[in-house]
Amino acid sequence: MTLWRCIRKEISNGNLDEEFGAVDLINLQNSRHTIGGQFFEESTLRTMLANFAVGEDGERGALVKDILAEPRFRRVKRGRYVLMSSEDKVPEVKGQSERERVPTGSDVRDPDVSDLLSQDRLARAYVEYISKESYQVRLVKEKEYYPVVPALGWLSRRDAYRWQTRTWAETTQVLQRIERRLIVLRASVEKGEHKDCPEEIESQAIEIYNEIKKWGNPRGPKYTGREILNFLQDVWIDKPKCVNSSLTKMYALAMPDAYVMYDSRVAAAIISIAESIIIYDHECSRDLAVAHSLRKAYPALGRIYSKYGTRDRKTKIKWPNAYRCVQAQHQANDLCVRIKDYLNKVRMDKSGSWTLRDVEAVLFMEGY
């Protein structure tokens, strides 16, 4: 459940005043252990109110301004907020010129139906673009370019993957170990051992989840063993009902052939590449054909805000907020599976064994 819904629930139950601040939420969670039945990191409570707020003068929070997220809180004075209602209108920023206005989808040419690409053609466009575009970024902290020699081609780009201090080969070993542990855990659950020996199986689930967090998101939310098993059973049997930066990694490792780690970097890569590709047809370029096709085929895909970096991109069209959006997770799965299948079909870089982890590694680095 989202923070603003949890706050509404606490207000309805009389546990929180209609006007509140971050300290009120922290104190409420400390006394009741949750907010509306959901646990939130203190850093989230301290930042989300301001980020999703709009002031009486039209001043917008970081997420409302940068990724066009829908405002959820109205700032009544410094550090104090109320929930936005459906009747509330977002005030215009005083003195905002046409040049400063954030472009929206209506600012972009509406494509002809003939311009739209099929999902398989979209996947092919991504494969071809990445195979021809070299990769090199400037690392802000280190103040140097990486890789030293620009990587060209899918294989070189994948091998240029770095996370913390690990290379792609080292990362693969870590992920494969976690995948094997999840296979064993699933077998135990299917045998009903989680009912016969709940404490043992739940302890294993916590250990695996914490290993995933240690590798990819140490500051991710905490869950009980029972909650983790429920998340896993949802993804093993049907479809998950919620997602975040930690759960998307667990889903991908629990179902390595079907789920992609759809985090802020991968999301940024998908939309920025879509806007970078121009399809040429009989010497007539169809500008933004891929971007429009992506919006049509996968309407939930967009930006994912990360409090440790927005992966900000200047875009030509308005993209939705895909933060904690389950539909976006499923649509990213579909797109990346098609990309993987096309890589294997054409035996890209003489390899027919491309995996979703490979695709995701290349997109992850592109989204830096």
C-alpha positions as CSV (number, residue, x, y, z in Angstrom):
1,M,0.0,0.0,0.0
2,T,1.3,3.5,-0.9
3,L,2.3,5.9,1.8
4,W,-0.5,8.4,1.1
5,R,-3.2,5.6,1.3
6,C,-1.7,4.5,4.7
7,I,-1.8,8.0,5.9
8,R,-5.4,8.4,4.9
9,K,-6.2,5.1,6.8
10,E,-4.6,6.4,10.0
11,I,-6.4,9.8,9.7
12,S,-9.7,7.9,9.3
13,N,-8.9,5.8,12.4
14,G,-8.2,8.9,14.4
15,N,-4.6,8.1,14.9
16,L,-3.2,11.1,12.9
17,D,-4.3,14.7,12.6
18,E,-5.4,16.0,9.2
19,E,-2.4,18.3,9.2
20,F,0.9,16.4,9.7
21,G,4.6,16.4,9.2
22,A,7.4,13.8,8.8
23,V,8.1,13.8,12.6
24,D,4.4,12.9,13.2
25,L,4.7,9.9,10.9
26,I,7.9,8.7,12.4
27,N,6.5,9.0,16.0
28,L,3.3,7.2,14.9
29,Q,5.3,4.3,13.3
30,N,7.6,4.1,16.4
31,S,4.5,3.7,18.7
32,R,2.4,1.5,16.4
33,H,5.2,-0.3,14.4
34,T,3.5,0.5,11.1
35,I,1.6,3.2,9.3
36,G,-1.7,1.9,8.1
37,G,-0.4,-1.7,8.4
38,Q,2.7,-0.9,6.3
39,F,6.3,-0.4,7.5
40,F,8.3,2.5,5.9
41,E,12.0,3.4,6.2
42,E,12.6,6.6,8.2
43,S,14.4,8.1,5.2
44,T,11.2,7.5,3.1
45,L,9.0,9.3,5.7
46,R,11.4,12.2,5.8
47,T,11.6,12.7,2.0
48,M,8.3,11.5,0.4
49,L,6.0,14.3,1.8
50,A,8.1,17.1,0.3
51,N,8.8,15.1,-2.9
52,F,5.1,14.5,-3.6
53,A,3.8,17.9,-2.4
54,V,2.7,21.1,-4.0
55,G,2.6,24.4,-2.2
56,E,-0.1,27.2,-2.3
57,D,2.3,29.2,-4.5
58,G,2.5,26.4,-7.0
59,E,6.0,25.3,-5.9
60,R,6.3,21.6,-6.7
61,G,8.2,18.8,-4.9
62,A,11.1,17.0,-6.6
63,L,9.0,14.1,-8.0
64,V,6.1,16.3,-9.1
65,K,8.5,18.6,-10.9
66,D,11.0,16.2,-12.3
67,I,9.0,13.2,-13.3
68,L,5.5,14.7,-13.4
69,A,4.2,12.5,-10.6
70,E,0.7,13.2,-9.4
71,P,0.9,15.3,-6.2
72,R,-0.4,13.6,-3.1
73,F,0.1,16.3,-0.4
74,R,-0.6,20.0,-0.1
75,R,2.0,21.9,1.8
76,V,0.2,24.4,4.2
77,K,3.4,25.7,5.7
78,R,7.0,24.7,6.1
79,G,7.2,21.0,7.0
80,R,3.4,20.7,7.4
81,Y,1.1,18.9,5.0
82,V,-2.5,17.8,4.3
83,L,-3.6,15.1,1.9
84,M,-4.7,16.2,-1.5
85,S,-8.3,15.5,-2.3
86,S,-9.8,14.9,-5.8
87,E,-11.2,18.4,-5.8
88,D,-7.9,20.1,-5.2
89,K,-6.4,21.8,-8.2
90,V,-2.6,22.2,-8.6
91,P,-1.9,25.9,-8.7
92,E,0.2,27.3,-11.5
93,V,3.7,28.4,-10.8
94,K,3.8,32.2,-10.8
95,G,5.7,33.7,-13.6
96,Q,6.2,30.4,-15.4
97,S,6.9,31.1,-19.1
98,E,6.2,28.9,-22.1
99,R,9.9,28.1,-22.3
100,E,10.0,26.8,-18.7
101,R,6.8,24.7,-19.0
102,V,7.4,21.0,-18.8
103,P,6.5,19.3,-22.1
104,T,3.7,16.8,-22.0
105,G,2.5,14.1,-24.3
106,S,0.3,16.6,-26.1
107,D,3.4,18.6,-27.2
108,V,4.5,15.7,-29.4
109,R,3.2,14.8,-32.8
110,D,0.5,12.1,-32.6
111,P,1.8,9.3,-34.7
112,D,-0.1,7.7,-37.5
113,V,-1.3,4.1,-37.0
114,S,1.2,3.1,-39.7
115,D,4.0,4.5,-37.6
116,L,3.4,2.2,-34.6
117,L,5.6,-0.9,-34.3
118,S,4.6,-4.3,-33.1
119,Q,6.1,-5.6,-29.8
120,D,8.5,-7.9,-31.6
121,R,9.6,-5.0,-33.9
122,L,10.1,-2.9,-30.8
123,A,12.4,-5.5,-29.3
124,R,14.4,-5.7,-32.6
125,A,14.8,-1.9,-32.6
126,Y,16.3,-2.1,-29.1
127,V,18.7,-4.9,-30.1
128,E,19.8,-3.1,-33.2
129,Y,20.3,0.2,-31.5
130,I,22.4,-1.2,-28.7
131,S,24.5,-3.3,-31.1
132,K,25.5,-0.2,-33.1
133,E,25.9,2.5,-30.3
134,S,29.1,2.5,-28.3
135,Y,28.9,2.8,-24.5
136,Q,31.0,5.1,-22.3
137,V,29.9,7.2,-19.3
138,R,31.6,9.7,-17.1
139,L,31.7,8.5,-13.5
140,V,30.8,11.5,-11.3
141,K,32.5,10.5,-8.1
142,E,35.7,9.1,-9.8
143,K,35.7,12.0,-12.3
144,E,36.8,9.6,-15.1
145,Y,35.3,7.8,-18.1
146,Y,34.2,4.2,-18.0
147,P,35.0,2.0,-19.7
148,V,38.4,3.5,-20.7
149,V,37.8,2.2,-24.3
150,P,34.1,2.6,-25.3
151,A,32.3,-0.7,-25.4
152,L,30.7,-1.6,-28.8
153,G,28.2,-4.4,-29.2
154,W,26.1,-6.4,-26.8
155,L,28.8,-8.7,-25.6
156,S,31.3,-5.9,-24.9
157,R,28.6,-3.8,-23.2
158,R,27.5,-6.7,-21.0
159,D,31.1,-7.4,-20.0
160,A,31.5,-3.7,-19.1
161,Y,28.9,-4.2,-16.3
162,R,30.0,-3.1,-12.9
163,W,28.1,-3.0,-9.6
164,Q,29.9,-1.8,-6.6
165,T,33.3,-3.5,-7.1
166,R,32.1,-6.6,-8.8
167,T,32.6,-7.5,-12.5
168,W,29.9,-9.2,-14.6
169,A,31.5,-12.6,-14.0
170,E,31.6,-12.1,-10.3
171,T,28.1,-10.8,-10.2
172,T,26.9,-13.8,-12.2
173,Q,28.3,-16.2,-9.5
174,V,26.5,-14.3,-6.8
175,L,23.2,-14.4,-8.7
176,Q,23.4,-18.0,-9.7
177,R,24.1,-19.0,-6.0
178,I,20.9,-17.1,-5.0
179,E,18.9,-18.7,-7.8
180,R,20.0,-22.2,-6.6
181,R,18.9,-21.4,-3.0
182,L,15.5,-20.2,-4.3
183,I,15.1,-23.4,-6.3
184,V,15.7,-25.4,-3.1
185,L,13.3,-23.2,-1.2
186,R,10.6,-23.6,-3.8
187,A,10.9,-27.4,-3.7
188,S,10.5,-27.3,0.1
189,V,7.4,-25.1,-0.2
190,E,5.8,-27.3,-2.8
191,K,6.3,-30.3,-0.5
192,G,4.5,-28.4,2.2
193,E,7.5,-28.1,4.5
194,H,6.5,-24.5,5.2
195,K,3.5,-25.9,7.0
196,D,5.3,-28.7,8.8
197,C,8.4,-26.7,9.7
198,P,7.3,-23.0,9.4
199,E,10.1,-21.5,11.4
200,E,12.9,-23.3,9.5
201,I,11.5,-22.4,6.1
202,E,10.7,-18.8,7.0
203,S,14.2,-18.5,8.4
204,Q,15.6,-19.7,5.0
205,A,13.4,-17.2,3.2
206,I,14.7,-14.3,5.4
207,E,18.3,-15.4,4.7
208,I,17.8,-15.4,1.0
209,Y,16.0,-12.1,0.9
210,N,18.8,-10.5,3.1
211,E,21.4,-11.9,0.7
212,I,19.6,-10.3,-2.2
213,K,19.4,-7.0,-0.3
214,K,23.1,-7.2,0.6
215,W,24.0,-7.6,-3.0
216,G,21.6,-5.1,-4.6
217,N,19.7,-2.9,-2.2
218,P,21.0,-2.9,1.4
219,R,18.5,-0.2,2.4
220,G,15.5,-2.1,1.1
221,P,12.4,-2.7,3.3
222,K,12.4,-5.4,6.0
223,Y,9.9,-8.3,5.8
224,T,9.0,-11.3,8.0
225,G,9.7,-14.8,6.7
226,R,6.0,-15.3,6.2
227,E,5.7,-12.1,4.1
228,I,8.6,-13.2,2.0
229,L,7.1,-16.6,1.3
230,N,3.8,-15.0,0.4
231,F,5.6,-12.8,-2.1
232,L,7.4,-15.8,-3.6
233,Q,4.3,-17.9,-3.8
234,D,2.6,-15.1,-5.7
235,V,5.3,-15.0,-8.3
236,W,5.7,-18.8,-8.5
237,I,2.0,-19.6,-8.8
238,D,0.4,-16.5,-10.3
239,K,1.5,-12.9,-10.4
240,P,2.9,-10.6,-7.6
241,K,0.5,-8.0,-6.1
242,C,3.2,-5.5,-5.2
243,V,6.7,-4.6,-6.2
244,N,9.6,-2.4,-5.2
245,S,13.4,-2.1,-5.8
246,S,14.1,-5.2,-3.6
247,L,11.2,-7.3,-4.6
248,T,11.8,-6.9,-8.3
249,K,15.3,-8.5,-7.7
250,M,13.8,-11.3,-5.8
251,Y,11.2,-12.0,-8.4
252,A,13.8,-12.0,-11.1
253,L,16.0,-14.5,-9.3
254,A,13.0,-16.7,-8.3
255,M,11.8,-16.7,-12.0
256,P,15.0,-16.1,-14.0
257,D,13.4,-16.8,-17.4
258,A,10.3,-14.6,-16.9
259,Y,11.2,-11.7,-14.7
260,V,13.6,-8.8,-15.2
261,M,15.0,-6.6,-12.4
262,Y,13.0,-3.5,-13.3
263,D,14.8,-0.8,-11.3
264,S,15.4,2.9,-11.8
265,R,18.4,2.4,-14.1
266,V,16.7,-0.2,-16.3
267,A,13.6,2.0,-16.5
268,A,15.7,5.1,-17.5
269,A,17.5,3.1,-20.2
270,I,14.2,1.8,-21.7
271,I,12.6,5.2,-22.2
272,S,15.8,7.1,-23.2
273,I,16.7,4.5,-25.8
274,A,13.1,4.6,-27.1
275,E,13.4,8.3,-27.7
276,S,16.8,8.0,-29.2
277,I,15.9,5.6,-32.0
278,I,14.7,7.0,-35.3
279,I,13.3,4.5,-37.7
280,Y,14.2,5.1,-41.3
281,D,11.8,3.9,-43.9
282,H,12.5,4.7,-47.6
283,E,14.6,7.7,-46.7
284,C,11.8,9.1,-44.5
285,S,12.5,9.2,-40.8
286,R,9.7,8.5,-38.5
287,D,10.8,10.5,-35.4
288,L,9.7,9.0,-32.1
289,A,8.1,6.0,-33.7
290,V,9.7,3.7,-31.2
291,A,8.7,6.0,-28.2
292,H,5.1,6.2,-29.3
293,S,5.0,2.5,-30.0
294,L,6.4,1.8,-26.6
295,R,3.7,4.0,-25.0
296,K,1.0,2.2,-26.9
297,A,2.3,-1.4,-26.4
298,Y,3.5,-0.9,-22.8
299,P,1.6,2.1,-21.3
300,A,2.8,1.5,-17.7
301,L,6.5,1.8,-18.5
302,G,8.1,5.0,-17.5
303,R,10.4,6.5,-14.9
304,I,11.2,5.0,-11.5
305,Y,12.2,7.4,-8.8
306,S,15.0,6.4,-6.6
307,K,15.8,8.4,-3.5
308,Y,19.5,7.5,-4.2
309,G,19.3,9.0,-7.7
310,T,16.6,10.0,-10.1
311,R,18.3,8.8,-13.2
312,D,17.0,12.0,-14.7
313,R,16.6,12.2,-18.4
314,K,15.4,15.1,-20.6
315,T,12.6,13.5,-22.5
316,K,10.5,14.7,-25.4
317,I,7.2,13.1,-24.2
318,K,5.6,12.6,-20.9
319,W,6.3,9.2,-19.3
320,P,4.3,7.8,-16.4
321,N,5.6,7.2,-12.9
322,A,6.4,3.5,-12.8
323,Y,7.5,3.5,-9.2
324,R,6.1,0.5,-7.4
325,C,3.8,-0.2,-10.4
326,V,3.1,-3.9,-10.8
327,Q,1.8,-3.4,-14.3
328,A,5.1,-1.8,-15.3
329,Q,7.0,-4.8,-13.9
330,H,5.0,-7.2,-16.1
331,Q,5.3,-5.0,-19.2
332,A,9.1,-4.7,-18.6
333,N,9.2,-8.5,-18.4
334,D,7.5,-8.9,-21.7
335,L,9.7,-6.4,-23.5
336,C,13.0,-7.8,-22.1
337,V,12.0,-11.4,-22.9
338,R,11.3,-10.4,-26.5
339,I,14.7,-8.6,-26.6
340,K,16.4,-11.7,-25.2
341,D,14.6,-14.0,-27.7
342,Y,15.6,-11.8,-30.7
343,L,19.2,-11.8,-29.5
344,N,19.2,-15.6,-29.5
345,K,17.4,-15.7,-32.8
346,V,20.1,-13.7,-34.6
347,R,22.8,-15.3,-32.5
348,M,24.1,-11.8,-31.5
349,D,27.9,-11.7,-31.2
350,K,27.9,-15.4,-32.1
351,S,26.0,-16.4,-29.0
352,G,22.7,-18.2,-28.8
353,S,22.5,-18.3,-25.0
354,W,21.5,-14.8,-24.0
355,T,19.5,-14.6,-20.8
356,L,17.4,-12.0,-19.1
357,R,20.3,-11.3,-16.7
358,D,22.4,-10.3,-19.8
359,V,19.7,-8.0,-21.2
360,E,19.2,-6.4,-17.8
361,A,23.0,-5.9,-17.3
362,V,23.3,-4.0,-20.5
363,L,20.2,-1.8,-19.8
364,F,21.4,-1.3,-16.2
365,M,24.7,0.2,-17.4
366,E,22.9,2.3,-20.1
367,G,20.7,3.8,-17.4
368,Y,23.6,5.2,-15.4
